Amino acid sequence: MRKIAICLSTIACAAFMATAIAQTPAAHPAFGAWGVDLSAMDKSVKPGDDFFMFVNGAWYKNTAIPPDRTRTGSFDDLIVLSEKRMRDLMTGIEAKPVAQLTDEEKKLRDLYDAFTDTAQIDARGLEPVRKDLDFIAALKSRSDIARAMGLQGRSTTSIFGTRVMADAKDPSKFDMNVGQAGLGMPDRDYYLRADKSLGDTRDAYRKHIATMLSLAGTKDAQARADAVFNFETALADAQWPAAERRNADKTYNPMTISALSKYAPGFDWPAFFTAEGLSLKSPAGERIVVLHENTAIAAMAKAFGTAPVSVLRDYLTVHYLDNMADYLPKAVDDAHFEFYGKVLNGQMVQLPRDTRGVHVLDRRLGHPLGKLYVAKYFPPESKAKVEELVGNILKAYDADIRTLSWMTEATRQKALDKLHAFVPHVGYPDKWRDFSGLSISRDDLIGDIERSDVFEWKYRLDRIDQPVDRNEWNMTPPTVNAYYTPNFNSIFFPAAILQPPFFDPNADDAVNYGGIGAVIGHEISHGFDDQGSKYDGSGALRSWWTEEDRKNFEQRTDMLGKQYSGYEALPGFFVNGKLTMGENIGDNSGIAIAYKAYHIALSGKDAPVLDGYTGDQRFFLSYGQIWREKQREGALRAQVISNPHSPAQFRADGTTRNQDAWYAAFDVKPGDKYYLPPDQRVHMW
């Protein structure tokens, strides 16, 4: 997962203490009598031995992962719900006479129909992409390859990822950012780490490359596939480990394009950027780009400069087919799924075509679809209730910062200044994007995708020398997620996550604070995690800490990292405490702040006991329920290696064991597996 209310005085805080989530007595929660699925629990498990299984054990034992999914659980239930709602929206559009469709509805219908018309896709074979495959085959030099990697609308893969982003040290302007990319497997460890399961995956990937080359009509496919694999291995060897890529200080390396050409020779940077449409001059002079993994970029450019052009052409061909597999005949689509679905993630069968289709719409026409989604499924009352809850959590954070024992007054004031500058966004954008400039044709699926790529890239590139819109969303309303943007100092909560078990207006207050309250607290905490805390209230990468306070903070993060690095997700695969640090801080701080907010909302009164559970117990049960998840081994392995989020079990167990109130609520004692002595519990925010 990826921050305005301010407590201005003790009177404002006192007023907040009486605030609770509005509930409708006549309505019923989605789960149980007060919001938690008690039938999912396994009470034979002691809470202190495995809180995740205590809350979710019966569900875990009795639930099978659907064959078309890599996992199932609370998040996934909402994803399935969001998919159904998007399909229902499309059913409504399909039922309308064409003459009654708006321009946006017609685009949605035409793209959806083109994607789901597999008979037409299979009948056309590779003919719609022949021009692109021929273009790749005709490339004669490394400069040609670099130029092709920069072209938009060709679905070519570049070894360098580029993105227009707000400048980390001056968030009022946009920069072109450049980072390492180009691997066909999720992370460099898949190429370099000595492990049997990863070795088997490497073998399967070599075969996959050969299959894609064969589908493109290539001779000697396996030998050429081995050369492509060796090139990607050289890229992987040059790249930074995932944990290092999180470092905000190390990943800010601005330089001119001419300086980049000298720093990272072997790759034709001017040809690449010109193909992307980026002018080499800016209004201020020579264009400056920001390198992320700078030393990796230099080493990757060297690897590119020594690779044969024939290997680079094959590399582009393979990745082109993988990028376009969703829109190509069954043989290509199945070959892509065989590796990326089955081998990497353990998924047994593809999602139904209509479900895949609404995901295409969400990616390609997210705002036109999102408008329809929120109009039907996210009423203004829900938005208002969540905005009120966000304000409550921000006020609790304010109260918390004022009482931190480890922080000096100078840093405390800066932290409060940053908190008070947080901007929350709930449900959907205030301003929808205009998609009138995108042409969609019912009978030209490949053209639709390529035009969509160009349209999206141009939208982002055109901002490069323009003022920054700090209210811009990077997720669509049907997305089940939330995020924090450090350059905007803002949190975003799409409509689709604001559903039970995360948020239920008819549930007990403790349940909502333990659910969406902890999620809100998590996102706010990203502004104060090990990297987000390097940005000030304006969103600039600028230290606002005293040296003493930063040292105290890092002592706590070191303790937390060691805790999580001890969690073994699969035999031989441990959580990377450095890679997951930001999310672990978010989890631990988010639940702590949500708990404070819940008790402030009680106004000093005791919560009622419901079905034998106290308010504190219901709060933690709710928190454990939102992390209910069962995952396939391949997907779990990929997450542990490359994902900054800890596996769900440790998001429940690893977080609660640092909360003093959890020990009291469930009588957790020394000798219980997850018991931590008080001096080993990490408290930051």
C-alpha positions in Angstrom: 0.0 0.0 0.0 1.2 2.6 -1.0 -1.5 13.0 4.6 -6.0 18.3 7.2 -7.1 18.4 10.2 -5.0 20.2 12.8 -5.4 20.2 16.5 -5.2 23.9 17.1 -6.0 24.0 20.8 -7.1 21.8 23.7 -10.7 22.8 22.9 -10.4 21.4 19.4 -8.8 18.2 20.8 -11.5 17.9 23.4 -14.1 18.2 20.7 -12.4 15.4 18.8 -12.5 13.2 21.8 -16.2 12.9 21.5 -16.1 12.1 17.8 -17.0 8.6 16.7 -17.9 7.1 13.4 -21.5 7.6 12.5 -23.4 4.4 12.5 -26.9 3.4 11.3 -28.5 1.3 14.0 -31.1 -0.3 11.6 -28.4 -1.5 9.2 -26.2 -4.5 9.7 -22.4 -4.9 9.3 -21.1 -7.0 6.4 -19.4 -9.4 8.8 -21.0 -10.8 11.9 -23.0 -8.8 14.5 -20.4 -6.0 14.8 -18.0 -6.2 11.9 -15.6 -9.1 12.4 -15.9 -12.6 11.0 -15.7 -14.7 14.2 -16.2 -17.9 12.3 -12.8 -17.4 10.6 -11.0 -17.7 14.0 -9.1 -20.7 15.3 -9.3 -20.4 19.1 -7.1 -23.4 19.6 -4.2 -21.1 18.7 -2.9 -18.8 21.4 -2.9 -15.2 20.3 0.7 -14.8 21.5 1.8 -17.8 19.5 0.4 -16.7 16.1 -2.1 -13.9 16.1 -2.6 -14.2 12.4 -3.8 -17.8 12.7 -5.8 -17.0 15.9 -7.8 -14.5 13.9 -7.9 -16.3 10.6 -7.0 -20.0 11.2 -10.3 -21.6 10.4 -10.6 -19.6 7.3 -7.1 -20.4 6.3 -7.6 -24.2 6.7 -10.9 -24.2 4.9 -10.2 -21.9 2.0 -8.8 -22.8 -1.3 -7.1 -20.3 -3.6 -9.2 -20.1 -6.8 -7.4 -21.6 -9.8 -7.3 -18.3 -11.6 -5.7 -16.4 -8.7 -2.3 -16.4 -7.0 -3.8 -15.6 -3.6 -7.1 -15.0 -1.8 -8.0 -12.9 1.2 -9.4 -9.6 2.4 -7.7 -7.5 -0.3 -8.5 -10.1 -3.0 -12.2 -10.3 -2.0 -12.4 -6.5 -2.7 -10.5 -7.0 -6.0 -13.1 -9.6 -7.0 -15.9 -7.2 -5.9 -14.3 -4.3 -7.9 -14.0 -6.6 -10.9 -17.7 -7.6 -10.7 -18.7 -3.9 -10.4 -16.7 -3.0 -13.5 -18.2 -5.9 -15.4 -21.6 -4.8 -14.4 -20.9 -1.3 -15.6 -19.8 -2.7 -19.0 -23.0 -4.9 -19.1 -25.0 -1.7 -18.8 -23.0 0.0 -21.5 -23.3 -3.0 -23.8 -27.1 -2.9 -23.3 -27.4 0.7 -24.5 -28.1 1.6 -28.1 -24.9 2.9 -29.7 -26.6 6.3 -30.4 -27.2 6.8 -26.7 -23.6 6.3 -25.7 -21.4 9.2 -24.6 -18.1 9.5 -26.3 -16.4 8.0 -23.3 -18.8 5.1 -23.0 -18.3 4.3 -26.7 -14.5 4.2 -26.1 -15.0 1.9 -23.2 -17.3 -0.4 -25.2 -15.2 -0.5 -28.3 -12.0 -1.3 -26.4 -13.8 -3.9 -24.3 -15.4 -5.5 -27.3 -12.1 -5.5 -29.3 -10.3 -7.2 -26.4 -13.0 -9.9 -25.7 -13.4 -10.8 -29.4 -10.9 -13.6 -29.3 -12.2 -15.1 -32.6 -11.2 -12.0 -34.4 -7.8 -11.8 -32.6 -7.0 -15.5 -33.5 -8.2 -15.1 -37.1 -5.8 -12.2 -37.6 -2.8 -14.0 -36.1 0.4 -11.9 -35.9 -0.5 -9.8 -39.0 -1.6 -6.7 -36.9 1.9 -6.7 -35.3 3.9 -7.7 -38.3 4.9 -4.0 -38.9 6.4 -3.8 -35.4 8.2 -7.2 -35.7 9.6 -6.2 -39.1 10.7 -2.8 -37.6 12.7 -4.6 -34.9 14.2 -7.0 -37.3 15.4 -4.2 -39.5 17.4 -2.4 -36.7 21.0 -2.3 -37.7 23.0 -0.5 -35.0 23.0 0.0 -31.2 21.9 3.6 -31.9 18.9 2.1 -33.7 18.2 -0.1 -30.8 18.5 2.8 -28.3 16.1 4.8 -30.5 13.7 1.9 -30.6 13.8 1.6 -26.8 12.7 5.2 -26.6 9.8 5.0 -29.1 6.3 5.1 -27.6 3.5 3.2 -29.3 5.8 0.3 -30.3 5.6 -1.6 -27.0 9.3 -2.0 -27.0 11.1 -2.6 -23.7 14.0 -0.4 -22.6 16.8 -1.4 -20.3 16.2 1.9 -18.6 12.9 3.0 -17.1 11.9 6.7 -17.5 9.3 8.6 -15.7 8.3 12.3 -15.5 8.2 13.1 -11.7 8.3 16.1 -9.4 11.9 17.0 -8.6 12.8 15.5 -5.2 14.5 18.7 -4.0 12.2 21.2 -5.8 8.7 19.6 -6.0 7.3 22.6 -7.9 8.9 21.4 -11.1 9.0 18.1 -13.1 12.1 16.2 -14.1 12.7 13.2 -16.3 13.8 10.4 -14.0 15.9 7.4 -15.2 16.3 4.1 -13.4 17.4 0.5 -14.0 14.9 -1.7 -15.8 14.8 -4.3 -18.5 14.7 -7.7 -16.7 12.2 -10.3 -17.8 12.0 -11.8 -14.3 10.9 -9.9 -11.2 14.3 -9.1 -9.7 18.1 -9.5 -10.1 18.0 -12.4 -7.5 16.1 -14.5 -10.0 19.2 -14.4 -12.2 22.0 -14.5 -9.6 20.9 -16.2 -6.4 22.0 -19.8 -5.8 18.8 -21.6 -5.0 17.2 -24.7 -6.5 13.7 -23.1 -7.0 15.3 -20.1 -8.6 17.5 -22.3 -10.7 14.4 -24.1 -12.0 12.8 -20.8 -12.7 15.8 -19.7 -14.7 15.6 -22.9 -16.8 11.9 -22.3 -17.5 12.7 -18.7 -18.4 15.3 -19.8 -21.0 12.6 -22.1 -22.5 10.1 -19.2 -22.5 12.4 -16.9 -24.4 13.0 -19.6 -27.0 9.2 -20.2 -27.3 8.6 -16.5 -27.9 11.4 -16.3 -30.5 9.9 -19.4 -32.2 6.5 -17.8 -32.3 8.1 -14.8 -34.0 9.5 -17.2 -36.7 13.1 -17.2 -35.5 15.5 -20.1 -36.4 17.9 -21.6 -33.8 15.6 -20.2 -31.1 17.2 -21.9 -28.1 20.7 -20.8 -28.9 19.5 -17.3 -29.5 17.4 -17.5 -26.3 20.5 -18.4 -24.3 22.2 -15.3 -25.6 19.3 -13.1 -24.6 19.2 -14.7 -21.2 23.0 -14.0 -20.8 22.4 -10.4 -21.7 19.7 -10.0 -19.1 22.0 -11.7 -16.6 24.7 -9.1 -17.3 22.0 -6.4 -16.7 21.0 -8.1 -13.4 24.6 -8.3 -12.3 24.9 -4.5 -12.8 21.7 -3.6 -11.0 21.3 -2.5 -7.4 19.6 -4.9 -4.9 16.0 -3.9 -4.2 16.7 -2.6 -0.7 19.3 -0.1 -1.9 16.9 1.3 -4.5 14.7 2.7 -1.6 17.4 5.1 -0.5 16.1 8.6 -1.3 19.5 10.2 -0.9 21.3 7.8 -3.1 18.7 7.8 -5.9 18.8 11.5 -6.5 21.6 12.1 -9.0 20.8 15.0 -11.4 23.0 15.6 -14.5 22.8 17.0 -18.0 22.2 14.6 -20.9 25.7 15.4 -22.3 27.2 14.6 -18.9 25.2 11.4 -18.8 26.6 10.4 -22.2 30.1 10.7 -20.7 29.2 9.1 -17.4 27.4 6.1 -19.0 28.8 5.5 -22.5 27.8 2.6 -24.6 24.2 3.7 -24.9 23.0 6.5 -27.3 21.2 8.7 -24.8 20.4 11.6 -27.1 18.8 9.1 -29.6 16.9 7.5 -26.8 15.5 10.7 -25.3 14.7 12.2 -28.7 12.7 9.1 -29.6 10.8 9.5 -26.4 9.9 13.1 -27.5 12.0 14.8 -24.8 13.6 18.0 -25.9 17.4 18.0 -25.2 17.0 21.7 -24.1 14.8 23.1 -21.4 13.7 26.7 -20.9 16.6 26.9 -18.4 19.2 25.5 -20.7 20.5 22.0 -21.3 18.1 19.3 -20.1 18.8 17.8 -16.8 17.7 14.3 -16.0 17.7 12.6 -12.6 19.4 9.2 -12.3 18.2 6.8 -9.6 20.6 3.8 -9.5 23.5 5.8 -11.0 26.3 3.3 -10.8 24.0 0.5 -12.1 23.0 2.7 -15.1 26.6 3.2 -16.0 27.4 -0.5 -15.8 24.2 -1.4 -17.8 25.1 1.0 -20.5 28.5 -0.7 -20.7 26.8 -4.1 -21.0 24.5 -2.7 -23.8 27.5 -1.3 -25.6 29.2 -4.7 -25.8 26.2 -6.8 -26.7 25.8 -7.9 -30.3 23.1 -6.0 -32.2 21.5 -9.4 -33.2 21.1 -10.3 -29.5 19.6 -6.9 -28.7 17.1 -7.3 -31.6 16.1 -10.7 -30.2 15.8 -9.1 -26.7 13.4 -6.5 -28.2 11.4 -9.2 -30.0 10.8 -11.4 -27.0 9.8 -8.5 -24.8 7.6 -7.0 -27.5 5.6 -10.3 -27.7 5.4 -10.5 -23.9 4.2 -6.9 -23.6 1.5 -7.5 -26.3 0.6 -11.0 -25.3 -2.8 -10.0 -23.9 -3.8 -8.7 -27.3 -2.4 -11.4 -29.5 -3.6 -14.9 -30.6 -4.0 -17.7 -28.1 -0.7 -19.3 -28.8 1.2 -16.2 -27.7 -1.2 -15.4 -24.9 -0.9 -19.0 -23.5 2.9 -19.0 -23.9 3.2 -15.8 -21.9 0.8 -17.1 -19.2 2.7 -20.5 -19.0 5.7 -18.7 -17.6 4.5 -15.5 -16.0 1.3 -17.0 -14.6 2.1 -20.7 -13.8 5.9 -20.8 -13.3 6.5 -17.5 -11.6 3.3 -17.2 -9.5 1.7 -20.7 -9.5 -1.5 -19.5 -11.0 -3.3 -22.5 -12.6 -5.5 -20.9 -15.2 -6.0 -17.4 -16.7 -8.7 -15.1 -15.4 -11.8 -15.1 -17.6 -11.5 -12.9 -20.6 -14.2 -10.5 -19.5 -12.5 -10.0 -16.2 -9.2 -9.4 -18.0 -11.1 -7.0 -20.2 -12.2 -4.7 -17.4 -8.6 -4.6 -16.1 -7.5 -3.4 -19.6 -10.2 -0.6 -19.3 -9.0 0.3 -15.8 -5.4 0.6 -17.1 -6.2 2.4 -20.4 -9.4 4.4 -19.7 -9.2 4.7 -15.9 -10.8 8.1 -15.6 -13.8 7.5 -17.9 -14.4 4.1 -16.2 -13.7 5.6 -12.7 -16.3 8.3 -13.2 -19.0 5.6 -13.8 -17.7 3.5 -10.9 -17.9 6.2 -8.2 -21.2 7.5 -9.5 -22.8 4.1 -8.8 -20.7 2.6 -6.0 -19.2 5.4 -3.9 -21.9 7.8 -2.6 -21.0 11.2 -1.1 -21.9 10.0 2.4 -19.2 7.4 2.2 -16.6 10.0 1.1 -17.6 12.3 3.9 -17.4 9.6 6.6 -13.9 8.5 5.4 -12.7 12.1 5.3 -13.9 12.5 8.9 -12.0 9.4 9.9 -8.9 10.7 8.1 -9.2 13.9 10.1 -9.5 11.9 13.3 -6.3 9.9 12.6 -4.4 13.1 11.7 -5.5 14.6 15.0 -4.3 11.5 16.9 -1.0 11.8 15.1 -0.7 15.4 16.2 -1.3 14.4 19.8 1.2 11.6 19.5 4.0 13.8 18.1 3.5 16.3 21.0 4.3 13.6 23.6 7.2 11.6 21.9 9.8 11.1 24.6 12.7 10.4 22.2 12.2 13.6 20.1 13.6 17.0 20.9 11.5 20.2 20.6 13.2 21.5 17.5 12.5 18.3 15.5 9.0 18.0 17.1 7.9 21.3 15.7 9.2 20.4 12.2 7.3 17.1 12.4 4.1 18.9 13.4 4.6 21.4 10.6 4.9 18.5 8.1 1.8 16.7 9.6 -0.3 19.9 9.3 0.7 20.2 5.7 -0.6 16.7 4.8 -3.3 16.7 2.1 -5.7 13.7 2.0 -7.5 12.6 -1.1 -10.5 10.3 -0.7 -12.3 8.2 -3.3 -11.5 9.9 -6.6 -9.9 12.9 -8.2 -11.5 16.3 -7.9 -10.8 16.8 -11.6 -11.2 14.1 -14.2 -8.8 13.7 -17.1 -10.0 14.5 -20.7 -9.7 11.4 -22.9 -11.3 13.0 -26.0 -7.9 13.0 -27.8 -7.6 9.2 -27.7 -8.9 7.4 -30.7 -10.3 3.9 -30.0 -11.5 1.6 -32.8 -13.6 -1.6 -32.3 -11.7 -3.3 -35.1 -8.1 -2.3 -34.4 -7.1 -3.7 -31.0 -3.3 -3.4 -31.6 -3.8 0.1 -32.8 -5.9 1.0 -29.8 -3.2 -0.2 -27.4 -0.4 1.6 -29.3 -2.4 4.8 -29.4 -3.2 4.5 -25.8 0.5 4.1 -25.0 1.3 7.3 -27.0 -1.6 9.2 -25.4 -0.5 8.3 -21.9 3.1 9.0 -22.5 2.3 12.4 -24.1 0.1 13.3 -21.2 3.0 12.8 -18.8 5.7 14.2 -21.0 3.8 17.4 -21.8 4.1 18.3 -18.1 7.9 18.4 -18.1 8.3 22.2 -18.2 4.9 23.0 -16.6 3.9 23.6 -13.0 3.3 20.6 -10.8 -0.3 19.5 -10.1 0.0 18.3 -6.5 -3.6 16.9 -6.6 -2.9 14.4 -9.4 -3.9 10.8 -8.7 -1.7 7.8 -9.7 -4.4 5.2 -8.9 -7.9 4.8 -10.3 -11.1 4.6 -8.2 -11.6 0.8 -8.7 -8.1 0.1 -7.3 -7.9 -1.8 -4.0 -5.0 0.1 -2.5 -3.8 3.4 -1.0 -0.6 5.4 -1.2 1.5 8.3 0.0 3.4 10.6 -2.3 6.4 12.2 -0.6 6.8 15.0 -3.2 3.2 16.1 -2.6 3.1 15.2 1.1 -0.3 13.7 0.2 -2.2 10.5 0.9 -4.7 8.9 -1.5 -7.5 6.4 -0.8 -9.3 5.0 -3.9 -13.0 4.3 -3.6 -12.6 0.5 -3.9 -10.6 0.0 -0.7 -13.2 1.9 1.3 -15.4 -1.3 1.8 -15.7 -4.0 4.5 -13.6 -5.4 6.1 -11.6 -2.2 5.9 -14.4 0.3 6.3 -18.0 -0.5 7.2 -20.2 2.4 8.4 -22.4 -0.1 10.2 -19.6 -1.8 12.1 -18.5 -1.2 15.6 -16.1 1.8 16.0 -13.3 -0.5 17.2 -13.6 -2.5 14.0 -13.3 0.6 11.7 -10.4 2.0 13.7 -8.6 -1.4 13.5 -9.3 -1.6 9.8 -9.3 1.5 7.7 -8.0 3.5 10.7 -4.8 1.5 10.7 -4.6 1.8 6.9 -5.0 5.6 7.1 -2.4 5.6 9.9 -0.1 3.5 7.7 -0.2 5.9 4.8 0.3 8.9 7.1 3.3 7.1 8.6 5.0 6.9 5.2 5.7 10.6 5.6 7.6 9.6 8.7 9.2 6.3 7.8 12.9 5.8 7.1 12.7 7.4 3.7 9.6 9.6 3.8 11.0 11.3 6.8 13.8 12.7 4.6 11.2 15.0 2.9 9.9 18.2 4.6 6.3 19.4 4.7 6.6 21.0 1.2 7.6 17.6 -0.3 11.2 18.6 -0.8 14.1 16.1 0.0 15.5 18.2 2.8 16.5 17.2 6.3 14.4 18.7 9.1 16.0 16.5 11.9 18.5 17.3 14.5 21.4 14.9 14.5 20.5 13.5 17.9 16.9 12.8 16.9 17.8 11.1 13.6 20.2 8.8 15.6 17.4 7.9 18.0 15.0 7.2 15.2 17.5 5.0 13.3 18.2 3.0 16.5 14.5 2.1 16.4 14.5 1.3 12.7 17.5 -0.9 13.1 15.7 -2.9 15.9 12.6 -3.2 13.6 14.7 -4.4 10.7 16.3 -7.1 12.7 12.9 -8.3 13.9 11.5 -8.7 10.4 14.7 -10.2 8.9 14.1 -13.1 11.3 10.8 -14.1 9.8 11.1 -17.0 7.4 8.3 -16.9 4.7 9.5 -20.1 2.9 12.4 -22.4 3.6 15.5 -20.4 3.0 13.6 -17.2 2.1 13.5 -14.7 4.9 11.9 -11.3 4.9 14.3 -8.6 4.0 14.1 -6.1 6.9 15.8 -3.3 4.9 13.6 -3.7 1.8 10.4 -3.8 3.8 11.4 -1.2 6.3 9.1 1.6 5.1 6.1 -0.6 5.0 6.9 -2.2 8.4 7.2 1.3 9.9 3.9 2.1 8.3 2.2 -1.0 9.7 3.6 -0.5 13.2 3.0 3.2 13.4 -0.3 3.0 11.7 -1.8 0.6 14.2 -0.4 2.5 17.1 -1.9 5.8 15.9 -5.3 4.2 15.0 -5.4 2.7 18.5 -4.8 6.1 20.0 -7.5 7.6 17.8 -9.9 4.9 18.9 -9.4 5.7 22.5 -9.7 9.4 22.0 -13.0 8.7 20.2 -14.2 6.8 23.4 -14.1 10.1 25.3 -12.7 8.4 28.4 -15.6 5.9 28.5 -15.2 2.1 28.6 -16.2 0.4 25.3 -19.0 -2.1 25.7 -18.2 -5.8 25.7 -19.6 -7.5 22.6 -19.9 -11.3 22.4 -17.3 -11.5 25.2 -14.8 -9.2 23.4 -13.6 -5.9 24.8 -13.1 -2.9 22.6 -9.4 -3.4 22.5 -9.8 -7.0 21.5 -12.2 -6.0 18.7 -9.7 -3.4 17.5 -6.9 -6.0 17.2 -9.2 -8.7 15.8 -10.2 -6.3 13.0 -6.6 -5.5 12.3 -5.8 -9.2 12.0 -8.7 -9.8 9.7 -7.7 -7.2 7.1 -4.4 -9.1 6.6 -6.3 -12.4 6.0 -4.5 -13.9 3.1 -3.5 -17.2 1.5 -0.9 -17.2 -1.2 0.7 -19.5 -3.7 4.3 -20.4 -3.2 5.6 -18.8 -6.4 3.8 -15.6 -5.7 5.0 -15.6 -2.1 8.6 -16.2 -3.2 8.4 -13.3 -5.6 7.1 -11.0 -2.9 9.8 -11.9 -0.4 12.5 -11.3 -3.0 11.3 -8.1 -4.7 8.3 -6.6 -2.9 8.7 -3.8 -0.2 5.7 -5.3 1.7 6.1 -8.1 4.2 4.0 -11.2 3.7 0.5 -10.8 5.2 1.2 -13.1 8.2 4.0 -11.0 9.4 2.0 -7.8 8.8 -0.3 -9.2 11.5 2.1 -11.0 13.8 5.1 -8.6 13.4 3.0 -5.6 14.1 0.9 -6.6 17.0 3.9 -7.9 19.0 5.2 -4.3 19.2 2.0 -2.9 20.7 1.8 -2.9 24.5 -2.0 -2.8 24.3 -2.1 -6.1 22.4 -0.3 -7.8 25.3 -2.9 -6.6 27.8 -5.8 -7.3 25.5 -5.0 -11.0 25.0 -2.9 -11.7 28.1 0.2 -12.5 26.1 3.0 -13.8 28.4 6.7 -14.7 28.3 7.0 -18.1 26.7 4.5 -17.2 23.9 6.2 -17.4 20.5 5.7 -13.8 19.6 6.2 -12.3 23.1 8.8 -9.5 23.2 10.1 -8.0 26.4 9.0 -4.4 26.8 12.5 -3.0 26.0 12.6 -4.9 22.7 9.2 -3.6 21.4 9.7 -0.9 18.8 7.7 2.3 19.3 8.3 5.2 16.9 5.1 7.1 16.2 
